[in-house]
């Protein structure tokens, strides 16, 4: 039955945590700035593979409740129920006389008054919980993309899993680039708050940045590197920054994988025996990389990992990421107030001349929304703090690897018994992992454990040693 969720007591701290660093950061109004519109993206020649929109799971049509309550009962889509839980219909509270609308139709060019009215509607402040649209589960898919021939691939296992076979999309568009940005896509994605869409972002800024990136012709980057007809399985290690890695001695094991994914404050110097030395992909947000450089610069993390074969995965959280990226592309200083403490005058300095557009990838908002909807849908989204929730950068990186690799091993991620370990493997003194409301660590812990138990990933865990505390 459709029922409205009762008001719940928040046990977590409302102050959001700095991504993967254990710091507290203020709520920034600049996460959503006034949106301005620009001209429609230019028509380009069709690519070998083209994105198409396809419906995922069916979404129940929204029903308006009684006028006295003015709330709308909406189905929570893509939830991942844990053991002992059941899927229920939750309530998203919407402003008076507003309901989730159908996919935006192709309409004549809007006049200034109509544009202004629509901008006012699509503001996060208008919603008391995350709005659910009937096109929530429509994602950009890659048509004619490469398919794995590895019989032991994550994709093969997911297709056979009762849990994952209706959740996992192996042909999803992973990356945002100039060929996947146009006016129609803007109008669709502005219904979703960043990082899951473009709500309240500046159209001109987003267009200026995204159209600089060349098309990614094959979303399955790692499959494209294999010889034609090869049935070889690509192996990947995703290395988080959790304290569980301290004195783990798994460095050589990590380096034996075909590809190694790292993120944020990926401090290697002095910790080689625990975390390895190789880096193939480096994932980050503008905040996580700048804060890591500030916090760990004196410890040896003075630039992002650099190397001729390293690819960079940028998870775009909001306005500050696009402003930081604009400065990176133009090799200018960061002028935004949201990163006023960034000591590097120009973002390119953090790359030590290793910045190249063909190795710098923007994760598509559809892909991030898919991860949130189908794997990491937190209860926080049902309340007033919905706007600040997002999966951790580590979670986004691990799920990205799950869609690129055949076999995935995860190191340094939250596990059962995490209380025994310090927050990070590089902490000089023991620090407790604090749960902040902008992330859902318990949900991530449960999902990683379930993926491990079903044989989808291999999660590094450590047995408890009596009297030991990392």
N, C-alpha and C positions, 0 to 999 in steps of 0.2 A: 504493500500500500504506500501511497505517497504521503509522507509526513514531514512536517517542518521540524528541523532540529531545534531543541531547546537551547537557550543561552548557556554557554559553557564557561566555566571558570578557567582562565588562562593560568597555567602553572609556570609557563616559561616567561623569561624576561622579555619585555616588549622592545627593548633596545636591540636593533639588529647587529649581528656579528659581522665583522670584516671577514670576507670570504677566506676560509681556510687558514686564518692567521690568529684567531683567538682574540682579536681586538674589538672594541666597541666603536661604532661609528654613528654619527647623528643621522636622523632622517633628513634627506635632502629634497627640498621642494623642486630642485632643478632636475630630478629624475624625470619629470614630465614638464616640458616647457611648452609655450604656446605653439600650436601647430600652424604652419603656413603651407600653402599649396604651391606646387610648381607645375611645369608643363609635363605632359605625358612622356614617358620614356620613348626613345626613338625606336622605330621598327628595325629589327635586325634579321639577317639571313637565318633560315632555320638551321638548327644544329643537328648533328648526327643523333643525339639523344635529346628529346625535348620533355619538359616537365608537363605533367597533366594533373588535373585535380580529380581526386577520386574520393568517394565517401568511405569512411572507415566503418565503425560500428554504428548501428542505428541509434538515433537520439530521439527520445520521447518528446513530442510537441509540448511546448510550455503551456501551462494552464493558469489563468489569472485567478487568484484567490478572492475572498470577499473584499468589498470596497473598504470596510473598516480597517482591515489589516494592511492592505496595499502591498502584499508580497506575492511573489510568483514562485510556484513550485516547479523546480526544474530537476531533471535527472542528472546525477553526477555520472559522467561518462568516463570509461576507461579506468575505473578504480581498480586497484589491485588488492583484493581482500586477503588479509592474512588468515592463518588458521584460527578458527574460533570466531571469525567475523563473518558477517553476511553483507551482501550488497544492499544498500538502502537508498531511497530517494531523498536527496537533501534539498534544503531551501536556500535559494539565493535571493536576498532582499533587494528589490529594485525600486527606484524612485516612482512616485505617483505617475500612473498612466504610461509606464514604460515597460515593455516586454521584449524578450529576445526576438529579433526579427529574422527573416529568411535571408539567404545569401543575397548580397546587394545586386540588384539587376543592372543591366547596362542601360543607363539613362542618358538623356540629352545633357549637354554641358550645364553644370549648375551655375546659377548666378551667385553673386556675393552674399546675398541674404540667406540663401539655402545652404551655402557652404558654412557660414557662420553658425547657423542653427544646428547643423550636423556635428560640428566641432564641439559645441556646447553639450550635446547629448553624449558624445564619446569621451567623457572625462571620468577618471577613476573615482573622483569624489562623489559621483552620482550613484555609486553602487556600494551597498553595505556588505556585500560578499561578492566573490568573483562571479561576473555574469556568465551565463551559459547560453550560447547561440546555437541554433539548429544546424549551423555549419561548423561547429566546434571541432568535429572530427574529420573535416576535409583537409587533406594535406597535399602538398605538391609531391608527385611521384615521378620517378625517372622511368621513361618508356624505352624499352630495348636496352637496358643496362646489362652489365656483365653479371653472370651467375656463377657461383662457386661450384667446383667439381669435387671439392673435398667432402668425402662421405661422413667425416666426423666434425663437420663445421657447426658452429653455433647456429647458423641459419637452418641447417638440417634438423638439429636437435629441437629448435624452437618450433618447427613445423610439426613435430611429433608430440610436443608437450601439450597436455590438456589445458595447462595454465596459459602458455604463451602463443599457441597457434592462432588465436583470434586477436592477439595483441601486437605481435611482432610483425613489422613491415620491412621486408628485406630490400625493397626497391624504393625506399623513401629518398627524397631529395635532401641531401645533407648540408649542402653549401649554398650560400647566398652570393650571387654575382650579378654582373651587368645584364646577363641574358634573362635573369629571373626577377627583374624589377621593372614594373610599369605601373601605370595609373590604376588599372584594375586590381593588381595585386596590393597596391597601397591601400585602396579602399576596403579590401577584404581584411587585410592584416591590421588596420587601425582599430578594429574591434577588440583586439587583444592587447593587454598591457605588456610592455617590455619585461623580460627578454623574449616573451612569447608572441610578440607582434609589434605594431608601430603606434599604439595609442598614445596621443599627446606628444609625439615626437615632431620635430621640425622637418617637413617634407623636403625642403630645399637642401638641408644638411644631409639627410639620409641619401637623397638622390646624388648629391655631389660626391659622397663617399663611395656608395655601392657601385655606381657606374664606372668607377676607376678600375674595378676588378674584372679581369678577363674571365670568360666562361670556363667553368670546370666541365670538360667534355665527358669525363667518366667519374661518377660519384664514388664508385668503388675503386679508389686509388690503388689499393694494394693488389687487387685482382688484376688491374691493368698492367702491373709490373711483371706478372708471371708470363712465361712463354705460352703461346697458344696451345690449348689442349692439355696443359699441365694439370695434374690432380693433386699437386702439392698443397698442404695445409699451411697457411700463414699463421705464425704464433706471435702473440703480443703480450707484453708485460705492462700493466698499468700501475705506476708507482705513485701512491699517495704520500702524504707527509706525516702520517700518524706515528705516535711514539712506539707502537708495536714493532717498528723496524729497528729500534735501537738495540744493538747487540744481537741482531737476528742472523747475521752472517749469510745473507741470501744474495749478496751482491753479484757473485759469479752466476748464480742461477738466473737472476734477472737478465744479465747481459747475454745469456745463451738464447734468448728469444730473438725472433727475426726483427721485431720492432719493439721499441721501448717508449712508452708514453709517460711524460712527467707534467707537473703543473706548478703554478705559482712559485712559492719559495723552494724551488728544487735544488737545495744545497747539496752538493756532491763532495766538495773538497773536505777531506777528513772523515768522510762517511762511506768511502768506496766499498768497504767490505760488507756494509749493510744495505746499500741502495744501488750498487753498481756504478758504472761510468758512462754507459752509452745513452744517447737520447735521439729518438727518431721524430717524435711529435711533442710539442710543448703547448699545453693548454692554459689559458689565462683570461682574465677580464682586465680592463684598464685599471680598476682598483687593486686587484690582487697582485698584478705585476709591479705597479708603482709602490704599493705598500711593502712588498717583499724586498724590493731594492733598498727601500729606506730602512727596514727593520734588520735586514741581513747583510747589508753592504759591507759592514766591517767584519763580517764572518766569512766573506769570500764570495757572496752572491752579488756581484757587481754588474752583471748583465744577464739577459736571458741566455739560455743555452744556445751556443752558436756552432755551426758546422755546415758544410756544403750540402748535406742531405737532410737537414732538419726542416720539418714543416711546422708552421705555427697555426694553432687553432684558437681563434678569438671568439669568445662567447660574449655577445653584445648585450650588456645589461640594460642600457638606457642611454640617455642624452650624453652623459660624460664619456661613454665609450666612443660614440660617433665624433665628439669633439676631439678626443684624444687621437682617434684614428685620422681625422682630418689633418691634425698637426703632424702626425707621422708621415702621411702621404706627401705633404708639402714641405717636409723637413723644417717645420717651424716650431716655435715654442708653444707650450700649452697655455692658453690664455683663460680657460674656463676656471671659474671660482670653485668648482666642485673638486678640482685637483690642485688647489692652491699650494699645498704642501709638497708637491712633487719637485724634488730638488734638481732633476735633470731638465735642462733648458729645453731640449728637443727630445721627443720620444725615440727618434732614430739612434740617439746616443746609447740607448739601452740595448740596441741590437748590434752595436759595434760594426757597422757597415755590412751586416749580414741580411739586411732587409731586402726582400725580393717579392714582387707581387705574385709570381707564379708559385711561391712556397708559403704564402700567407692566405689562410682560409677563414672565411666568415661563416659561422654556423647559422643555418637558416632558422628563422623564428618558428617555422612549422615543425622542424625537427625538435627544437627545444620544447615546444608546446606538447608534442607527441610524447616526449620523455616524461613531462609533468603529468599529462593526462593518463597515460597508460601504465606507468611504472611508479611514479612518486607523487601521487595526488594526496597531499596533506590535508588534514582536517582544518588547518589554518585558513585554507581557501574559503571555508564556509563562514568566516567571521570578518570582523572589522580590520584585521591585520592582513587580509588577503593580498593587498597590493605589494607588500614587502616580501612575501614568500617566494622563494625559488630554491631548487635543488642546489647543493653545494657545487663548486667548480669541479671537485673531484668526482662527484656523482655524474655530472654532465660528461666529463672526460671518459669515465668508465663505460657509460652507455654508448658514447661515440665509438669507442673501440669495439664494442659488442656488435656494431653495425658495419665495421670495416674489416675485422679480423675473423679468421676461422676458429682459432682457439685463444682464449683470453685467461690470463692469470692476473689476479689483483693483489697488490701488496700495499700495506700501509693504510688500509681502509678500516672503518669502524667495525668491530666484531663484538660478539658476546664476551663479557669480561674486560671490556675496554677500560674500565675503572682502574685496572692494574697498571696502565701505561700513561706516560705523560702525553700532553696534547700533541707535540711534534717530536720526531726522532732527533732533531737537532737542539732541543731545549737543554740549556746548561743546568737548570734546576727543574725539579718535577713540577708540572703545571696541570691542573685539572682541566679536563675538557668540559667547557660550559655550553649548555644548550640554549641557544637564542632562538627567538620565534621566527626569524627570517629563514631558518633552515629546519628540517625535520630529521634529526640524526637517528632517532629511533626507527623511523620508517625506512631510512636508508639501510640501517643495520639489518632490519628484517628482510628487505629485498635482496641484499647481498647474500645473506645466509640461505635464502630460498633458492637463488640462482646457483649457489654452490651445492646445495643438497640435491638439486635436480641434475647436476652435472653439466650445467650450462657454462659456468665459469669455475675456475679454481681459486678460492679465496684463501689467502695466507692467514693462518690462525696459529696461536701459540698456546700450548698446554700450560695450565697453571702450575707454578712451582711454589710449594709451601714456603711462606715467609718472604717471598720475593716481591719487590716493587720496583718497576722500571723508573 
